[in-house]
């Protein structure tokens, strides 16, 4: 109660996305406590008013405790707030999403696809990766939160530098296009793609770095320009 | 307290925008109670868990009680949630924004620009309209919420049908372009604008309706296509 008003429950949920096996996949965390004990959901938890500076700090803390992953680039997605989404009462979920390169997480996160509820701790978080298009239902309103995140990521991908958060440190332009295509789930015209990437002023060639590509002639290697570390570059036209 | 966790305060704030005197203006509401009694802020209030179905319903209720305005098209903007924004404690503001034609509101909302704190009720809400670019500071973090809303509206305007919510029922293409330009605060190329509006498939000519424009030859009158009532159409390219 605050000021005579009963207050809603306030939680944070995180849609953590990566590219794995050529498709967009999401990290699911196994719940220990009711409601839905033992089920797989988006990593989430309560805001701790004595501990969290703001909602983003809560997201970072929760992601670390549920997945072992340290602060990737997190962006606020949307807030889901109503009387029905949680059986414990009127509740608010401030949802975030993040994109991470799979190389950065796959060693840390062991993936027991079928396992019983167990202890979540920072060293052995219980996580599995699932293809976003193969998931049909999740507890609470997490299916809706997931779909909102995937739709946001795909629509931003058409206009922006968002997928660079999925890239390794060094890559060729073909690999970059491949990542954009895997996120979108559809192919892009090579010439249009390269023109848009140039307009975004996103990447730079690494002097002298060539990838020995087997049958093909060596391809120039690129890296993300430093100023794009955490900022989103926006294109004037879409990539198609 | 819920489940042993002290919970944040949960509020909703609304950035209500219109075009007036050729510029984007925002509705400010006069606070009655501390903190900041008598000051002008975005219309806002607590979520009432016993009364509001969801956050959007709270926004509609609060907007009606603070401005007398019945449910325009409201879109969620962003959630502002941290320890510092409200002196009463860790607080969450789920912020919404709305665009409304000024004709729809100016009669209802009397505008005492300088007045002392008084009773806000549905028949005599205390409201003033201020040009968004002339506001330098607002109580709480409302300046930041306002700037986030204006920036969102301008960036959406470049790509979408968003400004149709500002239009009267009947208008010419010149008037439509004028509204886009007033929202953006900059001029647009007429040919590019008309091509994009056509691609958006947004408006249709009203058979036989011509505006007698004084010195100019009569201009065709248009209306928004019905299916665009509440949905946002998105352009592939921006309007510039």
Interface residues (C-beta under 8 A of the other chain):
Chain A: X1 X2 X3 X5 X6 X7 X8 X9 X10 X46 X47 X48 X49 X50 X52 X53 X54 X55 X76 X78 X79 X81 X82 X83 X88 X89 X90 X92 X94 X236 X237 X238 X240
Chain B: X1 X2 X3 X5 X6 X7 X8 X9 X10 X46 X47 X48 X49 X50 X52 X53 X54 X55 X76 X78 X79 X81 X82 X83 X88 X89 X90 X92 X94 X236 X237 X238 X240
